Amino acid sequence: MPSSTSSSEHLYPDARLPAARGGRWVVVAIAFVAAWFVGDRLLATCCQRLALASNFRFSRVYAGTAAAEIVFLGDSRGVNTFYEPAIERTCGRKGLNLAYNGCSAAIAAILLEDYLDRHPSPAAVVLEASCARQGDELLKSLRMFAAESPRLAAAVEAREPLLARAAKITRLYAFNSEMFLRAIYYLGRGDQAWINRYTINPTLLAAAEAARGQPLALEAPTEENLAAIRRIRDVCRERGIGFRCVIGPYLPPYRARLTNLDEWKARFTAATAVDVVDLSAAVAESGAFADNLHLNDRGAEMLTPALCDILPSPAPGTERP
């Protein structure tokens, strides 16, 4: 009677075949991760070099090519209050506008200290003071420069820990922002003429006029920003740099609504020991504004002579760029 099995038959599947296939998948996975890791680092290095080669304002800070006599700081109101081409032409002072949309005083302090690490001291630093109400959302974009700045890296780590960890896993993630695209845009061209170039639309202007009698409180400065302004003050004193804080113009009917402006300035000065130059009513024409909060290019030109009057003079015998 034949046996139910023979030497040519197998009661169980050959376990070596799945093991071999599994081994190949492990090799493929390792190769993929290695290729991704190397590619991520290589592309991130290329992005970093592109960013530092740009004429974008923060790129120039970290490339060490932004020497100026006057450094301007602030948020979007600073962008449109300090029009560098007009300042250089009218005041005869070479400026650098480091203001940026959403930039807080705390971030401005980091940018200034990083600037001073890489450049000669300017004659003056001018801060548009209303940035003292801003938060630190801009750090999400500035993380693209964290590799160049231990201060920025520490700030991102403290305030945006998830982003900081993600950027360690994939360095390309640091360049996933509008700011990197802006840096690419300014390759081969300067960004100091960036300003609003349109006039407030009639509907917004009519709404502002209609609301003129409705009281409005200016948002209070935060303690973190006030502490940062004190740090800017102290750094400037140590280096013999003049320091000014100004409040740039508001659209006239909007400014008329601000019920606590004097109180705001008093609180700011009490907390920082820095006087505020109030230019909030220095431009009276509505056509010189882009909206309630921001001048346009025409308004910035109109404001520039008043800025010239409040800029600190260089110290005698001090060489400036």
C-alpha positions in Angstrom: 0.0 0.0 0.0 1.6 3.3 -1.1 2.4 5.7 1.6 0.2 8.8 1.9 3.2 10.9 1.6 6.3 10.7 -0.4 9.7 12.2 -0.3 8.8 14.6 -3.1 5.8 16.1 -1.3 5.8 18.7 1.5 3.3 18.6 4.3 4.1 22.3 5.1 4.9 25.3 2.9 8.5 26.3 2.5 9.0 29.1 5.1 12.2 30.3 3.3 10.3 32.0 0.5 8.3 34.5 2.6 11.4 35.2 4.7 13.4 36.0 1.5 10.6 38.3 0.3 10.4 39.9 3.7 14.2 40.5 3.7 14.0 42.2 0.3 11.2 44.5 1.6 13.4 45.5 4.6 16.2 46.3 2.2 13.9 48.4 0.1 12.5 50.2 3.1 16.0 51.0 4.4 17.1 52.2 1.0 14.0 54.4 0.7 14.5 56.0 4.1 18.2 56.6 3.4 17.4 58.2 0.0 14.7 60.3 1.6 17.1 61.4 4.4 19.9 62.3 2.1 17.6 64.0 -0.4 15.9 66.0 2.3 19.2 67.3 3.7 20.6 68.0 0.2 17.5 69.9 -0.9 17.3 71.8 2.4 20.9 72.8 2.0 20.1 74.1 -1.5 17.1 76.0 -0.2 19.2 77.5 2.6 21.8 78.7 0.1 19.2 80.2 -2.1 17.6 82.0 0.9 21.0 83.5 2.0 21.8 84.6 -1.6 18.6 86.6 -1.8 18.2 90.4 -1.3 15.2 89.8 1.0 15.7 91.8 4.2 16.2 88.9 6.6 18.4 87.0 4.1 20.7 90.0 4.1 20.8 90.0 7.9 22.0 86.5 8.1 24.3 86.7 5.1 26.0 89.8 6.7 25.3 92.1 3.8 22.8 94.5 5.4 24.9 97.3 6.9 23.0 100.5 7.3 23.0 103.8 9.3 19.4 103.5 10.5 17.7 100.2 11.2 13.9 100.2 11.3 11.8 97.6 13.1 8.1 96.9 13.4 5.2 95.0 11.9 3.2 95.8 8.7 2.7 99.3 10.0 6.5 99.7 10.1 6.8 98.3 6.6 4.6 101.1 5.3 5.7 103.8 7.7 9.5 103.6 7.0 9.9 103.9 3.3 13.7 103.4 2.9 14.1 104.9 -0.7 12.4 108.1 0.5 14.3 108.2 3.8 17.7 107.8 2.0 16.7 110.4 -0.6 15.2 113.0 1.8 17.1 112.5 5.0 20.5 111.5 3.4 20.7 108.5 5.7 21.1 104.9 4.5 18.3 102.8 6.1 17.4 99.2 6.4 13.8 98.4 7.0 13.5 95.1 8.9 9.8 95.5 9.7 7.6 92.7 8.5 3.9 91.7 8.6 3.0 90.3 12.0 6.4 91.0 13.5 6.3 91.5 17.3 8.7 93.5 19.3 10.0 90.3 20.8 10.9 89.0 17.4 12.3 92.4 16.4 14.7 92.2 19.3 16.0 88.8 18.1 16.4 90.2 14.6 18.3 93.3 15.9 20.7 91.3 18.0 21.4 88.9 15.2 21.9 91.9 12.9 24.4 93.4 15.4 26.3 90.1 15.6 27.1 90.4 11.8 27.3 94.2 11.1 28.8 97.4 12.5 26.5 99.2 14.9 24.1 101.6 13.1 23.7 105.2 14.3 20.1 104.6 15.3 17.3 102.0 15.7 13.7 103.1 15.1 10.8 101.0 16.2 7.2 101.4 15.2 5.8 101.0 18.7 2.4 99.5 17.9 4.1 96.2 17.2 4.2 95.8 21.0 0.7 94.3 20.7 1.7 91.5 18.3 2.1 87.8 19.0 4.8 85.5 17.8 3.1 83.8 14.8 5.9 85.0 12.5 8.3 82.5 14.1 6.6 79.8 12.0 8.0 81.4 8.9 11.3 82.6 10.4 12.2 79.0 11.3 13.9 78.9 7.8 16.7 81.0 9.4 16.9 79.0 12.6 20.0 77.2 11.4 21.7 80.6 11.2 20.6 81.9 14.6 20.7 80.2 18.0 18.3 82.9 19.3 15.7 82.1 16.6 16.2 78.4 17.1 15.6 78.7 20.9 12.5 80.9 20.3 11.0 78.4 17.9 11.8 75.5 20.3 10.2 77.4 23.2 7.1 78.7 21.4 6.5 76.2 18.6 7.9 72.9 19.9 6.0 70.7 17.4 7.3 72.7 14.4 10.8 72.6 15.8 10.6 68.8 16.1 9.1 68.5 12.6 11.9 70.6 11.2 14.5 68.2 12.8 12.8 65.2 11.1 12.6 66.9 7.7 14.7 70.0 7.2 12.8 70.9 4.1 9.8 71.6 6.3 11.5 74.8 7.5 11.1 76.2 4.0 7.4 75.5 3.7 6.3 79.1 4.0 5.4 82.2 2.1 8.6 83.8 3.4 10.8 81.4 1.5 8.8 82.2 -1.7 9.4 85.9 -1.0 13.1 85.2 -0.6 13.1 83.5 -4.0 11.3 86.4 -5.5 13.9 88.8 -4.2 16.9 86.9 -5.8 18.6 89.6 -7.9 16.3 92.5 -6.7 16.0 94.5 -3.6 13.0 94.5 -1.2 13.4 97.9 0.4 10.9 99.5 -1.9 8.2 97.1 -0.8 5.2 99.2 0.3 1.4 99.5 -0.4 0.9 101.1 -3.8 -2.8 101.5 -3.8 -5.3 103.9 -2.2 -8.0 103.0 0.3 -11.1 101.9 -1.6 -14.2 104.2 -1.4 -16.3 101.6 0.4 -13.8 101.1 3.2 -13.2 104.9 3.5 -17.0 105.5 3.7 -17.3 102.9 6.5 -14.4 104.5 8.4 -16.1 107.9 8.1 -19.5 106.5 9.2 -17.8 104.9 12.3 -15.9 108.0 13.3 -18.0 108.6 16.4 -17.7 105.0 17.7 -15.0 104.6 20.4 -12.3 102.1 19.9 -9.5 101.1 22.3 -6.0 100.4 21.0 -4.9 96.9 21.9 -2.7 96.8 24.9 1.1 96.0 24.6 2.0 92.6 26.0 4.5 92.1 28.8 6.7 90.0 26.6 7.0 92.7 24.0 7.6 95.4 26.6 10.4 93.3 28.1 11.9 93.0 24.5 11.8 96.7 24.0 13.7 97.2 27.3 16.2 94.7 25.9 16.5 96.7 22.7 16.9 99.9 24.7 19.7 98.4 26.8 21.5 96.9 23.8 21.4 100.3 22.1 22.7 102.1 25.1 25.6 99.6 25.5 26.6 100.2 21.9 26.0 103.9 21.7 23.1 103.6 19.3 20.3 106.1 19.3 16.9 104.5 19.9 13.5 106.0 19.0 10.0 104.6 19.3 7.3 106.1 17.1 3.7 105.5 16.4 3.0 105.8 12.7 0.0 107.4 11.1 -3.6 106.0 11.2 -6.3 106.9 8.8 -7.8 110.1 10.2 -11.4 108.9 10.9 -10.0 105.7 12.4 -7.5 107.6 14.6 -10.4 109.8 15.8 -12.0 106.7 17.4 -8.9 105.7 19.5 -10.0 106.6 23.0 -6.9 105.3 24.9 -4.0 106.5 22.8 -2.6 108.8 25.5 -3.0 106.1 28.1 -1.3 103.6 25.8 1.7 105.9 25.3 1.9 106.5 29.0 1.9 102.8 29.8 4.5 102.1 27.1 6.8 104.8 28.5 6.3 103.8 32.1 7.2 100.1 31.2 10.1 100.8 29.0 11.6 104.2 30.0 11.4 105.1 26.3 9.4 108.1 25.1 7.1 107.6 22.1 7.1 110.1 19.2 3.5 110.3 18.2 3.2 110.6 14.4 -0.3 109.0 14.4 -1.8 112.2 13.0 1.1 113.4 10.9 -0.6 112.5 7.6 -4.1 114.0 7.3 -5.1 113.0 3.7 -7.2 109.9 3.4 -5.8 109.4 -0.1 -2.4 108.8 1.5 -3.6 105.5 3.1 -4.1 102.0 1.9 -6.5 101.1 4.7 -7.3 102.1 8.3 -3.8 101.2 9.6 -1.3 101.5 6.8 0.1 104.3 4.6 0.5 103.9 0.9 3.6 105.0 -1.0 2.3 108.5 -1.3 1.6 108.7 2.4 5.1 107.4 3.3 6.7 110.1 1.1 4.6 112.7 2.9 5.7 111.4 6.3 9.4 111.2 5.6 10.4 114.8 6.4 8.8 114.3 9.9 10.9 111.1 10.3 14.1 113.0 9.3 13.4 115.4 12.1 13.3 112.7 14.8 16.2 110.5 13.6 19.2 110.6 16.1 22.4 112.2 14.7 25.5 110.0 14.4 27.9 110.3 17.4 30.8 112.7 16.5 33.8 110.8 15.1 31.8 107.6 14.7 32.1 105.9 11.4 28.8 104.6 10.0 28.1 102.6 6.8 
